[in-house]
Amino acid sequence: MGAANRDEAAKFLRARRARLRPADVGLPDVGRRRTPGLRRQEVAQLAGISVDYYVRLEQARGARPSRQVLAALARALLLTADEREYLFRVAGEAPPPTAGPSREVPAGIRHLLATLPNPAYVLDATYELLAWNRLATHFLGDPAAPGAERNVIRVIFRRPDDDPHWDSPASVGFAMATVADLRAAMARYPGDRGIAELVTELTATSARFTEMWNEHHVQVRRSMVKHIVHPTVGPLELDCQMLHIADTDQRLVIYTAPPGSPTEAAFRELTTRDTPTLADV
């Protein structure tokens, strides 16, 4: 570590130690404490390192800590994911990878879905459909129906090669973008079984997916405009806003339309229909 990073890491460790009480980490509160927080020897004990070494870290002295020591300190100090990443970065190390894509949709996002007047749904990093509102079922079908497929990429590449869907350059471009985004997800979650199994399955069942996967394009999906013909309300221009949910690495997809446009009118009409008639999106 350079001097600036060494000093910042020392200040950060002291600040995080000061916020914890012995009860927070399962230790007895023994003896009078001159300052708030854990004692240095308690942190060293929790992290499995020597007290002298930890003291030197807090004094911005000594050798640069290894990844193993940083991980142990993150556990001992009950660091959040953001704090753990920060500690690794100020120590000159790349943060450890996240275990896998989160499938827990925040309650606030579910509340937002329920109140939006637009079709909207949530995808995880593997394009698994996690949550949706009623209007979205007019474009996705009912994901809660028995046997319904909830993985968007799997739905795309289960279409046979002679399906008219593949005659549209926009549809092909959308498929390529999802494959590139899936490759980016694989890099964020190395070793994740779910992603590996999805790629293995699709390379075995879809020559088109295999061709796109082997091109090694990498691109995190962003917002786009899609033109579709809905079987009930006709041609629509969907402005697909792809909003990143930072806490869970999920995507909130919202179909929007300019005020007063035919697409906005179509959204209002579809809200009155109980049974969705699906569009090829």
C-alpha positions, 0 to 999 in steps of 0.5 A: 500500500502507498502511504495514503492508502495505508493511512486510510486503511488504518483510520477505517479499521479504527472507526469500524472497531469503535462502532462495535460492542462485545455483545455484537460479536458474541464476546463478554463485556469484561472490565471498564473501557476507556473508549467505545467499541472493541479492544484491539486484542478482541478484534485480533482474536476474532480475526485469528491474527496476532495482537501486535500485527493488528496494532501495527495495521491500525498504526499504518505500519507493517507489511501489507495485509494479505487477502486472507487477513483482509477477509478475516478482518471483514468478518471480525468487524461485521463489515457490510458488502460495500465496506468489505469492498472498500477495505480491499480496495484501500489495501490495494487488493481486488474485492472478492467476488460475490457468491451469486446473483441475489433472488431476494427482491427488496420490499420497496421494489415490490411496492413500486411494481404494484403502483406503477401504471406501466408494465414492469418486472424484475430480472436477476443477473441471469435473466430469471424473472423474479417479480412483475406487475399485472400489466406486465403479464400482457407481454410476458404471460403469467409467470406464476402459472404451473410450468411457466418458464421464467428465464427470459434467455431460455425462452428466447433460445427455445424458439426454433431457427425457422421461427419468424421471430428470428427474421427481425434484426431487432429481435436478433440484436436483443438476443445478442445483447442478452448473451453478452450481458450473461457473459458479463454476469459470469465474470461477476459471479465466477463459479456460480453453478446456476450461470454455468448450468444455464450456459451448458444447457443452451450451448447443448440445445441451441446452435444460435446461442452457441454461435453468439456465445462463442463470439465472446461479446461482453455488454451490460444491458441498458435501456432500449426501444422495441417495436412490437405488434401486440395481438390485441392493441396493435403496433407499439413502440416500447421504451424499455428502461433498464434500471439497475438495483444496486443492492441486489444487482437486479434489473427493474425493466419498465415499459414506458411511452410518451404521454398521449402516444398510442402506446400509452393509450394501449397500456390503459386499455390493457389494464381493463382486460383480465386475460392477457393476450401475449405479444412477441417481445 
